[in-house]
Structure formats: C-alpha cells, structure tokens
Amino acid sequence: MKQQPWKRALSLMLAFALMFAMPCVTGVYAAGEPVDYIERWWDSRKQVVDSRADSVTVYTEIDPNTTTWNGGTTGGWYVVSGNVEITSRVTVTGDVHLILMDGSTLTVNGGIQVKDDDDNPDTPSADSLTIYGQEKGSGTVKAIGGLGLPASAAVLMSRAAPSPLWAA
C-alpha cells in the first residue's frame, strides 16, 4: 500500500516539530549551552571572600511551573534566565544549585522551603540550596511569603548566598 505524498510530508513535519519542541517543553537541557557562574566562599585563614569561575552544561531552566527543585534532577543544577515569577511555594530536596544569570529576577510568591531530611533541627540536613551569581552579580531572588512566618524565614538556606537576596 503506497502512502499519499501529503501524508508523508505531514508526518515528517510533525516529527521534526516534536523533536525540536521537546527541550522547550521540559526545560531540561542535557547538553545545552554552558552557563557560567561564580562560586564564592569564606577563607577563614586569609580572612577574605575567595572565588572561582566555573560553568555547567547540564541544568534545568526555571519557569513558572518549576516548583520542586530536586538534587537528583540534572545534577541538581537550575538556571534562572530573564524574569521568572512562581506563584506558589518552591520545595527543595537534595543538594540543589541555583544560578542567577546577570540581569535575571526570580520571584517566588510562596517562599522557598529547603526540606529537612530528618525533621531534627539539631542535626545538619543533606538538603541544601546554594545560590550562585555571574560575573556582574546582578541576578536577584525575591521570596515573598513563608506560610505565615516572618519575612526573614521566607528563604531558608543551609549555605550563604553570594548574590543579592530579598525577602518580603
């Protein structure tokens, strides 16, 4: 049975459309363009903030529906590009790394919750959120709300953030 030429052309067009649309739908980039970031830490011996530049190619790009950040997904790397507003609470599990690209703003109206893996506040948790900036350091996080907690509790992190952080 011979297939109609227009059916074959339509099939090919749909196949190509699906192939190129999938990365946009999932937001996961397995071998995407490298995203540069600056890692900063306190060197207590030198009494200075030290830093090094690095990049990542496997990450998930944050969009308004990305409300669960998991350390097991794309190595735990997430990237904010442009202005992104998430209207509900974000839950962090595992070791999560968030890169704020220069000029980007992430607004989380429900706050960001870093889960405690054993519910014991006296023991360290394996769950953490590390926020990285880029060269200009102009990315921001706005975490609003916190389930009735004070503004200072809207973002709960186990490591210091080198990029500007704002909570209301």
N, C-alpha and C positions, 0 to 999 in steps of 0.2 A: 504494500500500500504506500503510495507516494504522498508525502506531506505537502500541503499547499505552501508556496513560497512566502506568503504573508504571515503564515503561522510560524514558520521557521524564523523569520525576521523578528516577529514579536517575541518569540521565545528567547532569542539572543539578547534583545534589548532588555527584557525583564531580568535575565541572568546577570547582565552587566550592571544594571541598576541596583540589584540586590547586593552584588559583590562590593560595589563602591559605597553603598549606603550603610552597610553593617557597622563600620567603625564609628560613624556618626551617631547611630542609634545606641550602641553600647557604651560609648565614651571610653572604652578601654583601648589603649594603644600599645600593642605588644612590641612593636619595633618602630615607634614614632620618631619624630624629630627630637633630638636631645634638648632637654630643658636644663639650663644652668641654674645653680643655686650656690649660696654662700653658707657654709657651716661655721658657726661661731661657738666658742666655749671659753670658760674662765680658766686661765692658767694661774693657779694659786702660787706656784713657785716664782713666776715672773711678776705676778700681781697685775696682769693685763688680760684683756679680751683678745684671744687669738682667733684666727680664721683661716679657712682654706676654701678654694673654689672647687666645685665638682659638678657633675651632670648626671642625669638619669634619662634612660630611653624607654623604660617600661613603667607606665603610670596610668592612672585613671584621671581623666579630666572632670573636675567637679561641675555639675549642672544643678539646676533647682531641685531635681529629684534624687540627688545623691545624699541620702540621709543616714546611711550606715557605712562607716569607714572601717574597713577590716584590714588588719595587718597581713592577712593571708592573701589578699587580692593584689595582684601586680606588685608583690613585694612590699605592700603597704604604702606605696607612693601615690600621692594625689596632687594634682596641679590646679591652681585657680588662675584662669586667664580671663581678663576683662572684668565686668561687674556681674556677680552671681548673687542672687538672693534665694535663700532656702527658708521657707515659711514655717517649718516645723523643727523639732529637736533633732540634732545630729548625735548619733551614738558611735563612740569609738571603742573598738575592741582590738587587742593585739598591739603590736608596735607600728604605729602609723606615722608617716612623714608627709607633711603638707608644705608644698612650695607655693608661695605667693609671688606670681610674676610681677615685675615692675609695672606700676600703674593699675594693678588689679584691686578689686574690693570684694571681699566675701562677707555678706550679711547673713547671719543665722538668727532668725527671729525667735526660735525656741531654745536657744542656747546650745552649747556643745557639752556633752557628757562623756567623760572618759570612764569607762566601766572599771570597777574594782573587781579583779578576778576572784578574790576570796571573801569579799564583804567585810574584811577586817581592816579598819583604818590604821592600825598599829603596824601592819606589815606592808612592805612595798608591793606594788601591783606589777604584773607583767604587761599590763595595758598602759600605753603612753601615747602622747601626741607631741611630736616635735615639729615646730613651725620654722621654715626657712624662708629667707628673702633672696632677692637677687642683688646685682651689683649696686643699683641705685637705692635699694631698700624702701621703695615707695608702695609696696603692697600692704593692704590693711585687712584686718579681721574685725567685724562688728558682731559681737554676740549679744543678742538682746533677749532678756527674759532668763529665767532659770527656775521654772516651776515654783515661783513664789519666793525664791531665795534672793538675797541682796545681789546687786549688780556685780559685785566682786566675785560672786560664785557662778556667774553665767558661763564662764570658761574655766574648766578645772583641768590643769595640766600637771604632769609629773616632771617636766623639764622647762627651763626658761625659754621664752620666745625672743629671738633677736629682732624680729620685725615688729612694727607698730601694732599694738593690740588695744582695742577699745571695747569696753563692755558698758551696757546701759541697763 
